[in-house]
Amino acid sequence: MRHFPIYLDLTGRQVVVSGAGECAVSKLRLLLKTRADIAVFGTEPVRQIQEWAAAGRITLARRALADGDAKGAILLYAANEDDTEDARVADIGREAGALVNIVDNLDDSHFITPAIVDRDPVTIAIGTEGAAPVLARRIKADIEERLPASLGLLARIGQAFRDRAALLPMGRKRRDFWTRYYSGEGDAALKQDGEAGVRAKLEELLTDAIETRPRDGHVALIGAGPGDPDLLTVKARRLIHEADVVLHDRLVPQAIIELARREAVIVETGKTGYGPSWTQQDINALTVDHARKGAQVVRLKSGDPAIFGRLDEELDALDEAGISWEIVPGITAASAAAASSGLSLTKRGRNSSITFLTGRDIEGFAEHDWRDLANPGAGAAIYMGVRAATFLRGRLMMHGAAADTPVTVIENASRPEQKTIATTLLALPDALNAAEITGPAVLLYGMEARKAVQVAANPIHEKAGVL
């Protein structure tokens, strides 16, 4: 992040705009929404600027900016549409200690002006570091459509009610009160009875909140999916945002964790294969402890919590402690891996069923019905199979699996760094070593990748490719 987004209080502060043409007009339209004292300098002001000056909304000097004109200014815009003049006035602004913006000159500016969605006092700033102004405008248009025009009025009425809302204790109870207000009840009251109706609704919600006992602790066990935040369910996003505590696996990416509120307690309960890890008992104890204190807890697990996620152990601990829970499914790695690689987990004439299995369990390498898996046309999604690759190959071939059975390996499924390896059962361990797999990977046994950008010949008669 090159530009740190902040909201600057311009009340009574001086802002200088050098230039009085159309370029300056576009900046002034935004600046006039603030409470700044605005001074404009330009020899040939366009009609709009003249009208603003005549209405007393700005101070207009019909000359070029000179030394001393920026003294005391907090911001200076160089909008002369002339590189030489803009550089000159920028120097004046810097000498005066103002933050300088040169229009369409990102590198020489102290700050940039974002696209703004205005629902005063609610404002949303959208920046792209100057890389894609068109994209910023598109995002602005999308947000404009989603936010009702009444939002600003509701926020102003709510702001005036904050002292009354302070009767509620900080934390969950107060958040629940404001959530009800802003999640539809305030807007409905405004449409029905106007501003008076909104104020009455706030009093009603406050009474309900005071008289209602605090919510019991609750745990939502949520599947975070394979890593792409866009694959989260709507329910998962909502619960993550509402959580008091988020306990997440090591593999859950930061982009998903950042959906939580800044005030939330966030703990990585990491598990690392063959490395230091939280014990399952410690995770259970931490989850129960937070929920017993009344927290709304999100237990965020990569993939789907019901697929090799030790879900039953966590549910048993919650049941024993008498804590309510819910499960929010996620997209498991096999589904994401198949989708992003153009594969079908089942196919008429190839496999009418799919087996989900793990390459290892708590006792080491996991044993399965190898004879059934070795049958021609069998299909399996193998989790935690990278370190068990030699073991898996041995067991399958020992029970009759063909050496050229296709295997597609997908590392970091759905993420930008996804890697797809097309190989065979015989070549599997060597292909994994050659590809230097370090991230989470799923092996799709009996399934061949649709496309391989590289197919490498192998001296022991196997094929391997990397996408």
N, C-alpha and C positions, 0 to 999 in steps of 0.2 A: 504494500500500500504506500504509494508515493504521497498522496494528499490525504491528510487526516481530516475527516469530516467533523466540524464543530458548528455550533450555532452561536453567532456573535451578536451581543446586545448592541444595537445601533441607536438606542433611545438617546436623543440629544447629542449624538456624536456627528462629526462632520465627515461627509463623503464627497470627494471631488471627482468630477467627470471632465476629462479634457477631450473636447470634440463635441460638436453640436449637430452632427448629421444623423442619418438613419442608424448607423452603427451604435451611436450613443443612445438613441431612442430605445433600442431593444434592451439595453442595460437599465435605463431609467424606468422602464415599465416594471421591472422587478424591484428596483430600489425604492420606488414610490409606494410599495406595499409596506415598507418599514417605517420607523419613526425617526429616521436620520434627518439631519440638516444637510441638504444636497446643494452643492455649488457646481454649476456648469460653466465651462470656459470654451468659447468658440466664436470665430469671426462671422460665420454665416449660418446662424441657427435655422433649422427647418421649422416649419409652421408648428408642428406638435410641441417642440421645445418652447417656442414663443408663447404658446397657449398655456403651458404649464407654468411658465414664469409669470404671465399675466394673472393667473389664478393664485399666485403666491405659493405654489407647491414646490418650486425650486428657486434658487437665486441664480440669475444669468448674468455673466460678464461677457460682453461682445468683443472679446479679444483673446489672444492666445494666453495659455497659462504661463506665469512668470515666477521667478524665484520668490519665495515667501507665500505664494498662494496656497500651498499645501500645508502650511504650518498648522499643527493641531489636528490634521485630518487622520482618521484611522484607516481609511481605504482610499485608493486613487485608481481610477480606471483611465487607461490611455486608449481612447477610442477615436483617434483622428483619421484612421484609415490611411495613414502615411507612416512608413517605417521609421524614417528619420525623425519626424516630429514625435512619434510615440516614444522613441528611445530617449529623446530630450526630456519630455515631461516625466518619463519614468525615473530618470535620474533625479529630477526635482522632488518627486514623491519619496524616493529612497532617502534622500538627504533630510527630508522632513520627518522621517521615521514612520511613514505610512506603509501599509501593505499595498503592493502594486499588482494590478492586473493589466497586462497588455493584450488587447483583444486579438485572438488568433495567434498568439505567440506564447505557447505553453512553457518553453524552456526559460524565458526571461521573466516569467510572472511568479509572484510569491504565492498566489492562490488562483483557483479557478471558481467560476460560478456554476453551480450544478443546475440541472433541470429541476424544477420545483413543482410539487403538487401542493396547492394552497387550500387548506381547510382551517384557516386561522381560528384558534391557536395551534391546530395540528398542521405541521408542515413536513413534507417528505422530500428529502434532497436525493437526487440521483446523479451520480457521477461515473464517468468511464475513463478517468485519468486523461481526458482529451482524445482518447483513441477512437471513439465512435459516438459522436453527438447524435447521429440519426437513431442509434440504438437507445440512447438515453431518452430521446423524445418518444420513441415507441413504448418504452417501459412506462414513461409518464402517462401516455394515453391509456395504457392498460389499467394503471392504478386509478386514474381519474374515473374510469367507468365503474370500478369496483367500490369506490368510496361515495356514499350518498352526500348530496350537497348539504344536508342537515348536520353532518358530522361536526362542523365547526361550532354551530350553535349548541349542540349537545355538549361539546367539550367546554364551552364557556359557562354553561349552566352548571355543569359538573364541577368546574373549577371553583365557582362561587360556593359550592356545597362542601368543599373539602374540610372546612372547620367542623361541620356537623358530622362528617364521616369519621373524623378523628375520635369519635366516641367508641369506634370499633378498634380492637387491638390490632397492632401491626401484624402482617402475615396473611395466612390463608383466609381468615374471616373477612378481612377488609378487601382482599383481592376478589373473593367470591361476590361481594357486594357490587364492586365496580364492574365485574364481568357480566353480571345480570343486567346492569344499566346499559352497558355499551354493546351487549350482544343481542339487542332487539327490543328490550322492554322500554328503554328511554325513547327510541325512535317511534315505537308504536304509540306511546303517550303523546308525543309531539304531534303526530298526524291526527290523533283523535281530539285532543283538547288544547293544543298549542303549548306555549311556554309554561303556562300555569299548570297544565296537566303534567308536564315533565317534573316540575318542582314537587307536585303532589306524589308522583311516582317515586321520586327519590326518598321522600319521607316514609312512604310505604315500604320500600326496600330496606331502609335503615331499620325500621321497626322489626321487620322479619329477621334481619341479620342479628339484632340484639337479642331477640327472643329465641333464636334457634341455637341449639347447643353445637359446639364445634364438631366438625366432621371427624369421624374415625379415620385412622390411617388406612391406606389402601395401596395395593401394589398392582401395577400393570406390567405384565411380562410381554415385552414388545419385540417383534422381529424387525431388525433394522435393515434387513435385506442384504444383498451382497456388497453394497457400498455406494451405489449411485443414489443420491438423495431423492431423485425424481421417482424412484421405485418405492418410496415409502407410501403407505396408505394414508388417506386423509385423517383417519382416526389416530394413527400413530403420531402424525405431526401435531395434532391437537393436544394429545396427552403429554407429549414431550414438552410442549410449550407451557402447559399448566402445572408441570411437576414441581414439587419442592425439592426433591432429591432425584438425581439421575445416576444410576450405577451401570457402567457400560463395560462391555468387553473391549479388549485391546484392539480388535479388528474393526470396530465401529469408527468410521472416518470423522475427522473434525467437523466437516461440513454438516453432518447430522447432529453432532453434539452441540453445535452452535445454535441449533433450533431451540435449545432450552433458554429460559430466562437467565439474565445475568446474575440474579439473586439466588438462583438454585444452587444447591450443593451438588457438585459433580465429582464423582470418584471413579477412577479406572480400576476395575476389578480384573486385572489382566491375567490371562492364562497363556502360557507360552509352551508349545510342545518341546519336551526334553529340556526345559529351562525353568527359571524361577517363576512361581505362579502363586496366586491366591489359592488357598484351598477352598473346596466347595463349602465346607463347614463355616469358614470365615465369611464367605459371601452370604450364605444363608443368615448368619448371625447379624451381619450388618444390615441386611434388608429388613429383618424382623425388628431390630432396634429402632431404625428410623420410623417404621410404620407404627410401632407402639407409641411413639411420641406424637402421633397424629399426622405425620407427613404423608403427602401423596407421592408415592415412590414409583419411578419408572425403572424397571430392570431391563436394560437395553442390550439385546443379544444379536449378534450378527446372524444374517440369514433368517431362518425361521426357528423360533424357540423350540418347536416340537421335533426338529430334525437334528439329532445328535447334540442337543443343547442341554442335557441333564435337567430337563424341565421338571420331571416328576420329583426329583430330590428337592427342588426349590418349592414346589407346591406342597410337598409333605411338611416342610418346615413352616410354611405359612399356615397350613391347616392346623398343625400342632399348636401354633401360637394364637390361633383364633383370629387371624387377619384375613380380611376379604381380598380377593384378587380377581384379575381378568387376564385373558390371553389375547393378544393382538397378533395375528399371523403376519409373517413377512415372506418375501420371495426368497426361497432357498437357493443356494449357490448353483445347484444342478439346473434349475429352471432358467436362471439368468445366464449361465454358461451356454446352455443349448440355444437360447434365444439370440444371444449376441454372436454366436458362431454359425447361425443358420442351420441348426440341427433340430430334429424332432426326437423327443425322448422315446417315442413309440412310433412304429411304422408298419403298415400292413405288409405282410410278407417277410418282415425281418424280425420284429419282436412285438408281441401283443401285450407285453408286460415289462415293467422296469423295476429293478431291485435297487434300493438305496442301502448302501452298506458302508462301514467304516474300515479303514485299513488297520486300525489299532484300537484297543480299548485299554482300560485301566491296568490290565495284566500284561500288556504288550501287544504283539500282532494278533489281530482278531481272526478267529476261525469261522468259516461259513459253509454252506452247502456247495462245495466246489464242483461236485459232479453236475449239479443242475446249472450252475453258472458256465460250465465249460461246454454245454450243448451248443451246437451251431445256431446262430441267430439270437442268443441270449443277450440281454442288455442290462447294464448296471451303471449307476452313478456312485462312484467310490470317493468318499470323503477321507481326509487325512491319509492319503495313500502314497504321497511322494516318498517318504522315508521307508514305506513298506513295499515299494515297487518290486524289488527283487523277490521278496516273499510272495507277493501276489502272483507274479509271473510263474514262480515255481509251483505254487499250489494249483493254479489253473491248468498249466501245461501237464502237470502230473496226472490230472484227471481228464485229459483228452482235449483241452482247448487247442485250436490251431495256432501255430506260430504267427501266421499273418492276420490274426484277428485284429481289426482296426481298434485303435485307442486314440481318443482326442483328449488332450489335457488343456484345461483352461486355467490360467493363473490370473488372479485379480479380476474375476468376472464382473463385467459391467463398468469397470473403472477405466479411466483414460489410459492407464498403463497395462491394460489387459494384454496377455500374450496367449496365443493359441498354438499348440504343438500337435501336429498330425503324425502319428507313429503307429507301430504295431506292438502286439503283446511281447514278442521276442525282443524287440528293440527298446522297450519301455524304459528300463533303468538307464541305459546309455543316452537315450534322447533327453531324459530329465536332467541328467548331469550336464550334457552339452548345452542345454537351454538355461542352466544356472537358475533354476526355480527357487525363489526365496520367499515369495508371498503365498497367501492361501490359494490352494489349487484343488480342482475337482477333476477326477478322471472319468471320462465317459467311455466305458468299456463296450465294445461291439458297435461303436458309432464312428463313422468316418466324416471328417471335416469336409464341408462343401468346397472350400477354396483353400489352397495352400500357395502362398506367394513364393515359397522355396521348397523344393523337394531334393533332398540330398541322398546320393547313392551311399549304400553302406556295404562294407565288405562281407557282412554275414547275411546278405540277402533280405534286408528289410528296408522299408521306406520311412523317411522322417521328414517332416516339414515344419516350418515355424511361420505363423502368421504375425 
